[in-house]
Amino acid sequence: MATSPNTAPKSSASPGSKLGQIIRLLQRTKGATIDDLVDATGWQPHSVRGAISGQLKKRHGLDVTATNDETRGRVYRLPKKAKTGGAK
């Protein structure tokens, strides 16, 4: 489903918050594994998975994708165009 620039989902996560850190890591070209996100936030793996499914996907409407990588395991990604803060 394509979205126009006016209807792109926006996240109200502060760039300096842990949710903002997760978003930045997911936007990297190589994406992020659960272990990457656990190391960055200090959260437990189940909390990171909950943030991805609950906060990012459901509450903020962001399109988080997951693929399996032979060496890294499951890798999560967000498109670069996802917003990490409100309009200023």
DSSP file (Angstrom, degrees, kcal/mol; ACC not computed):
  #  RESIDUE AA STRUCTURE BP1 BP2  ACC     N-H-->O    O-->H-N    N-H-->O    O-->H-N    TCO  KAPPA ALPHA  PHI   PSI    X-CA   Y-CA   Z-CA
    1    1 A M              0   0    0      0, 0.0     2,-0.3     0, 0.0     0, 0.0   0.000 360.0 360.0 360.0 119.9    0.0    0.0    0.0
    2    2 A A        -     0   0    0      0, 0.0     2,-0.4     0, 0.0     0, 0.0  -0.627 360.0-157.3 -86.5 143.3    1.6    3.3   -1.1
    3    3 A T        -     0   0    0     -2,-0.3     5,-0.1     6,-0.0     0, 0.0  -0.939  14.0-126.4-120.1 145.0    1.1    6.4    1.0
    4    4 A S    >>  -     0   0    0     -2,-0.4     3,-1.6     1,-0.1     4,-0.5  -0.452  34.4-103.5 -80.8 162.5    1.4    9.9   -0.1
    5    5 A P  G >4 S+     0   0    0      0, 0.0     3,-0.6     0, 0.0    -1,-0.1   0.804 121.8  56.8 -56.7 -28.8    3.8   12.3    1.8
    6    6 A N  G 34 S+     0   0    0      1,-0.2    -3,-0.0     0, 0.0     0, 0.0   0.713 111.8  40.5 -76.5 -19.6    0.8   13.9    3.5
    7    7 A T  G <4 S+     0   0    0     -3,-1.6    -1,-0.2     2,-0.1     3,-0.1   0.271  80.0 130.7-112.8  10.8   -0.5   10.6    4.9
    8    8 A A    <<  -     0   0    0     -3,-0.6    54,-0.1    -4,-0.5    -4,-0.0  -0.419  67.9-104.1 -64.2 136.0    2.9    9.0    5.9
    9    9 A P        -     0   0    0      0, 0.0    74,-1.0     0, 0.0     2,-0.4  -0.322  36.2-153.0 -62.4 143.6    2.7    7.7    9.5
   10   10 A K  B     -a   83   0A   0     72,-0.1     2,-0.4    50,-0.1    74,-0.1  -0.952   3.2-143.6-120.4 139.3    4.4    9.9   12.0
   11   11 A S        -     0   0    0     72,-0.7    45,-0.0    -2,-0.4    49,-0.0  -0.830   5.4-155.9-100.5 138.0    5.9    8.8   15.3
   12   12 A S        +     0   0    0     -2,-0.4     2,-0.3    73,-0.1    74,-0.2   0.266  53.8 129.1 -92.7  12.4    5.7   11.0   18.3
   13   13 A A        -     0   0    0     70,-0.2    -2,-0.1    72,-0.1    73,-0.0  -0.499  64.9-119.6 -69.7 130.5    8.7    9.3   19.8
   14   14 A S    >   -     0   0    0     -2,-0.3     3,-1.9     1,-0.1     6,-0.5  -0.498  17.6-126.3 -68.1 135.7   11.4   11.7   20.9
   15   15 A P  T 3  S+     0   0    0      0, 0.0    -1,-0.1     0, 0.0     9,-0.1   0.787 110.6  49.2 -55.6 -28.1   14.7   11.2   19.0
   16   16 A G  T 3  S+     0   0    0      4,-0.1    -2,-0.0     5,-0.0     2,-0.0   0.524  94.1  96.1 -89.3  -5.8   16.5   10.9   22.3
   17   17 A S  S <> S-     0   0    0     -3,-1.9     4,-2.1     1,-0.1     5,-0.1  -0.286  89.0-109.3 -79.4 168.2   14.1    8.4   23.8
   18   18 A K  H  > S+     0   0    0      2,-0.2     4,-2.2     1,-0.2     5,-0.1   0.879 122.5  52.2 -65.3 -36.9   14.6    4.6   23.8
   19   19 A L  H  > S+     0   0    0      2,-0.2     4,-2.2     1,-0.2    -1,-0.2   0.884 108.5  51.7 -65.3 -37.0   11.8    4.3   21.3
   20   20 A G  H  > S+     0   0    0     -6,-0.5     4,-2.3     2,-0.2    -2,-0.2   0.879 107.7  52.1 -63.8 -38.5   13.6    6.9   19.2
   21   21 A Q  H  X S+     0   0    0     -4,-2.1     4,-2.4     2,-0.2    -2,-0.2   0.916 108.7  50.7 -62.6 -43.0   16.8    4.8   19.4
   22   22 A I  H  X S+     0   0    0     -4,-2.2     4,-2.4     1,-0.2    -2,-0.2   0.925 109.7  50.2 -60.7 -45.0   14.9    1.7   18.3
   23   23 A I  H  X S+     0   0    0     -4,-2.2     4,-1.6     1,-0.2    -1,-0.2   0.927 110.5  49.5 -60.7 -45.7   13.5    3.6   15.3
   24   24 A R  H  X S+     0   0    0     -4,-2.3     4,-0.6     1,-0.2    -1,-0.2   0.915 112.1  48.1 -60.9 -42.9   16.9    4.9   14.3
   25   25 A L  H >< S+     0   0    0     -4,-2.4     3,-0.9     1,-0.2    -1,-0.2   0.889 110.7  51.0 -65.5 -38.4   18.4    1.4   14.5
   26   26 A L  H 3< S+     0   0    0     -4,-2.4    52,-2.3     1,-0.2    -1,-0.2   0.776 104.8  58.4 -69.6 -25.3   15.6   -0.1   12.4
   27   27 A Q  H 3< S+     0   0    0     -4,-1.6    -1,-0.2    50,-0.2    -2,-0.2   0.591  81.0 109.1 -81.2 -10.6   16.1    2.6    9.8
   28   28 A R  S X< S-     0   0    0     -3,-0.9     3,-1.4    -4,-0.6    50,-0.2  -0.314  83.0-116.4 -62.3 151.5   19.7    1.6    9.1
   29   29 A T  T 3  S+     0   0    0      1,-0.3    -1,-0.1     2,-0.1    -4,-0.0   0.882 118.2  45.9 -55.8 -40.4   20.3   -0.2    5.8
   30   30 A K  T 3  S-     0   0    0      1,-0.2    -1,-0.3    -5,-0.0    -2,-0.1   0.528 103.1-149.2 -82.8  -4.3   21.3   -3.3    7.7
   31   31 A G    <   -     0   0    0     -3,-1.4     2,-0.3    -6,-0.1    -1,-0.2  -0.293  20.6 -83.0  70.3-157.3   18.4   -3.1   10.0
   32   32 A A  B     -B   76   0B   0     44,-2.1    44,-3.0    -6,-0.1     2,-0.2  -0.996  24.6-140.6-151.3 143.2   18.6   -4.4   13.6
   33   33 A T     >  -     0   0    0     -2,-0.3     4,-2.1    42,-0.2     5,-0.2  -0.520  37.8-104.4 -92.6 168.8   18.3   -7.7   15.4
   34   34 A I  H  > S+     0   0    0     40,-0.5     4,-2.7     1,-0.2     5,-0.2   0.907 124.7  54.6 -58.6 -41.0   16.6   -8.1   18.8
   35   35 A D  H  > S+     0   0    0      1,-0.2     4,-2.5     2,-0.2    -1,-0.2   0.897 106.1  51.4 -61.2 -40.3   20.1   -8.4   20.3
   36   36 A D  H  > S+     0   0    0      1,-0.2     4,-1.9     2,-0.2    -1,-0.2   0.924 113.3  45.0 -59.1 -44.4   21.1   -5.1   18.7
   37   37 A L  H  X S+     0   0    0     -4,-2.1     4,-2.1     2,-0.2     6,-0.4   0.856 111.2  52.3 -71.8 -36.0   18.0   -3.4   20.2
   38   38 A V  H  X S+     0   0    0     -4,-2.7     4,-2.8     2,-0.2     5,-0.2   0.926 110.7  48.7 -63.2 -45.0   18.5   -5.1   23.6
   39   39 A D  H  < S+     0   0    0     -4,-2.5    -2,-0.2     1,-0.2    -1,-0.2   0.884 114.0  46.5 -62.1 -38.8   22.1   -3.8   23.7
   40   40 A A  H  < S+     0   0    0     -4,-1.9    -1,-0.2    -5,-0.2    -2,-0.2   0.857 125.5  27.4 -73.5 -35.7   21.0   -0.2   22.7
   41   41 A T  H  < S-     0   0    0     -4,-2.1    -2,-0.2    -5,-0.1    -3,-0.2   0.733  91.1-130.6-101.0 -25.2   18.1    0.1   25.2
   42   42 A G     <  +     0   0    0     -4,-2.8    -4,-0.1    -5,-0.3    -3,-0.1   0.534  63.5 135.5  81.0   6.3   19.0   -2.2   28.1
   43   43 A W        -     0   0    0     -6,-0.4    -1,-0.3    -5,-0.2    -2,-0.1  -0.380  62.7 -99.8 -82.6 163.7   15.5   -3.8   27.8
   44   44 A Q    >>  -     0   0    0     -2,-0.1     4,-1.9     1,-0.1     3,-0.7  -0.493  36.9-109.6 -75.2 152.8   14.7   -7.5   27.9
   45   45 A P  H 3> S+     0   0    0      0, 0.0     4,-2.4     0, 0.0     5,-0.2   0.871 118.9  53.6 -54.6 -39.6   14.1   -9.2   24.5
   46   46 A H  H 3> S+     0   0    0      1,-0.2     4,-1.9     2,-0.2     5,-0.1   0.834 107.4  52.0 -67.7 -29.5   10.3   -9.6   25.2
   47   47 A S  H <> S+     0   0    0     -3,-0.7     4,-2.1     2,-0.2    -1,-0.2   0.880 109.0  49.7 -71.1 -38.1   10.1   -5.8   25.9
   48   48 A V  H  X S+     0   0    0     -4,-1.9     4,-2.2     2,-0.2    -2,-0.2   0.931 111.6  48.2 -65.1 -45.7   11.8   -5.0   22.6
   49   49 A R  H  X S+     0   0    0     -4,-2.4     4,-2.5     1,-0.2     5,-0.3   0.897 111.3  51.4 -62.1 -39.0    9.4   -7.3   20.7
   50   50 A G  H  X>S+     0   0    0     -4,-1.9     4,-3.0     1,-0.2     5,-0.7   0.883 108.3  50.9 -64.0 -39.0    6.5   -5.7   22.5
   51   51 A A  I  X>S+     0   0    0     -4,-2.1     5,-2.4     3,-0.2     4,-0.5   0.893 111.3  49.0 -65.2 -39.2    7.7   -2.2   21.6
   52   52 A I  I  <>S+     0   0    0     -4,-2.2     5,-1.9     3,-0.2    -2,-0.2   0.955 121.3  33.1 -65.3 -49.8    8.0   -3.2   17.9
   53   53 A S  I  <>S+     0   0    0     -4,-2.5     5,-1.2     3,-0.2    -2,-0.2   0.896 130.6  31.5 -77.2 -39.4    4.5   -4.8   17.7
   54   54 A G  I  <>S+     0   0    0     -4,-3.0     5,-2.3    -5,-0.3    -3,-0.2   0.964 128.8  27.0 -84.5 -57.2    2.7   -2.5   20.1
   55   55 A Q  I  <XS+     0   0    0     -5,-0.7     5,-2.0    -4,-0.5     6,-0.2   0.954 129.9  32.5 -74.4 -51.6    4.2    0.9   19.9
   56   56 A L  I   <S+     0   0    0     -5,-2.4     6,-3.0     3,-0.2    -3,-0.2   0.947 128.9  30.6 -77.2 -48.2    5.7    1.0   16.4
   57   57 A K  I   <S+     0   0    0     -5,-1.9     4,-0.4    -6,-0.3    -3,-0.2   0.961 131.8  25.5 -77.2 -52.2    3.2   -1.1   14.4
   58   58 A K  I   <S+     0   0    0     -5,-1.2    -3,-0.2    -4,-0.2    -4,-0.1   0.958 129.3  33.4 -82.4 -52.5   -0.1   -0.6   16.2
   59   59 A R  I   <S+     0   0    0     -5,-2.3    -3,-0.2     1,-0.2    -4,-0.2   0.919 132.3  27.9 -74.7 -43.5    0.1    2.8   17.9
   60   60 A H  S   <S-     0   0    0     -5,-2.0    -1,-0.2    -6,-0.2    -3,-0.2   0.550  96.1-131.6 -97.7  -8.4    2.3    4.7   15.4
   61   61 A G        +     0   0    0     -4,-0.4    -4,-0.2     1,-0.2     2,-0.2   0.764  46.8 160.9  67.8  26.3    1.3    2.7   12.3
   62   62 A L        -     0   0    0     -6,-3.0     2,-1.4    -7,-0.2    -1,-0.2  -0.578  44.4-123.4 -84.0 145.6    4.9    2.2   11.1
   63   63 A D        -     0   0    0     -2,-0.2     2,-0.5   -54,-0.1    -1,-0.1  -0.639  34.5-178.9 -92.0  81.0    5.6   -0.6    8.6
   64   64 A V        -     0   0    0     -2,-1.4     2,-0.3   -12,-0.2    14,-0.2  -0.690   7.5-164.4 -81.9 127.4    8.2   -2.7   10.4
   65   65 A T  E     -C   77   0B   0     12,-2.7    12,-2.6    -2,-0.5     2,-0.4  -0.809   5.5-155.9-111.1 155.8    9.4   -5.6    8.3
   66   66 A A  E     +C   76   0B   0     -2,-0.3     2,-0.3    10,-0.2    10,-0.2  -0.998  13.2 174.7-133.0 133.3   11.3   -8.7    9.4
   67   67 A T  E     -C   75   0B   0      8,-2.5     8,-3.6    -2,-0.4     2,-0.6  -0.933  31.4-116.0-131.6 157.4   13.5  -11.0    7.3
   68   68 A N  E     -C   74   0B   0     -2,-0.3     2,-0.4     6,-0.2     6,-0.2  -0.846  25.9-164.4 -97.1 126.7   15.6  -14.0    8.2
   69   69 A D  E  >  -C   73   0B   0      4,-2.9     4,-2.1    -2,-0.6    -2,-0.0  -0.900  21.2-133.9-107.8 136.4   19.4  -13.5    7.6
   70   70 A E  T  4 S+     0   0    0     -2,-0.4    -1,-0.1     1,-0.2     4,-0.1   0.851 103.3  28.5 -59.9 -36.2   21.6  -16.6    7.6
   71   71 A T  T  4 S+     0   0    0      2,-0.1    -1,-0.2     1,-0.1    -3,-0.0   0.819 130.2  33.9 -96.1 -33.9   24.2  -15.1    9.8
   72   72 A R  T  4 S-     0   0    0      1,-0.3     2,-0.3     3,-0.0    -2,-0.2   0.647  93.8-139.6 -98.4 -16.7   22.3  -12.6   12.0
   73   73 A G  E  <  + C   0  69B   0     -4,-2.1    -4,-2.9   -40,-0.1     2,-0.3  -0.675  67.0   8.2  89.6-149.3   19.0  -14.3   12.4
   74   74 A R  E    S- C   0  68B   0     -2,-0.3     2,-0.5    -6,-0.2   -40,-0.5  -0.538  71.0-164.8 -73.2 126.5   15.7  -12.3   12.2
   75   75 A V  E     - C   0  67B   0     -8,-3.6    -8,-2.5    -2,-0.3     2,-0.3  -0.957   4.0-153.4-117.6 127.6   16.4   -8.7   11.1
   76   76 A Y  E     -BC  32  66B   0    -44,-3.0   -44,-2.1    -2,-0.5     2,-0.3  -0.774  16.4-178.1-100.9 143.1   13.9   -6.0   11.6
   77   77 A R  E     - C   0  65B   0    -12,-2.6   -12,-2.7    -2,-0.3   -50,-0.2  -0.979  17.6-161.1-141.9 153.0   13.7   -2.9    9.3
   78   78 A L        -     0   0    0    -52,-2.3   -14,-0.1    -2,-0.3   -47,-0.1  -0.969  37.4-102.5-124.7 144.7   11.8    0.4    8.9
   79   79 A P    >   -     0   0    0      0, 0.0     3,-1.7     0, 0.0   -51,-0.1  -0.398  31.3-120.5 -63.0 147.2   11.7    2.4    5.7
   80   80 A K  T 3  S+     0   0    0      1,-0.3   -53,-0.1   -53,-0.1   -51,-0.0   0.795 107.3  67.7 -58.4 -30.0   14.0    5.5    5.9
   81   81 A K  T 3  S+     0   0    0      2,-0.1    -1,-0.3   -54,-0.0     2,-0.1   0.549  70.5 116.5 -75.2  -5.2   11.0    7.9    5.3
   82   82 A A    <   -     0   0    0     -3,-1.7     2,-0.2   -59,-0.1   -72,-0.1  -0.426  68.0-125.0 -63.3 134.0    9.4    7.0    8.7
   83   83 A K  B     -a   10   0A   0    -74,-1.0   -72,-0.7    -2,-0.1   -70,-0.2  -0.571  19.7-166.6 -82.9 143.3    9.3   10.1   10.9
   84   84 A T        +     0   0    0     -2,-0.2     2,-0.3   -74,-0.1    -1,-0.1   0.281  69.6  22.9-111.3   8.8   10.8   10.0   14.4
   85   85 A G  S    S-     0   0    0    -71,-0.1   -74,-0.2   -70,-0.1   -73,-0.1  -0.985  86.5 -84.7-164.0 165.3    9.3   13.2   15.7
   86   86 A G        -     0   0    0     -2,-0.3     2,-0.1   -74,-0.2    -2,-0.1  -0.240  58.8 -81.9 -72.3 164.7    6.5   15.7   15.3
   87   87 A A              0   0    0      1,-0.1    -1,-0.1   -77,-0.0   -77,-0.0  -0.440 360.0 360.0 -68.0 138.7    6.5   18.6   12.8
   88   88 A K              0   0    0     -2,-0.1    -1,-0.1    -3,-0.1    -2,-0.0   0.377 360.0 360.0-118.3 360.0    8.4   21.6   14.1
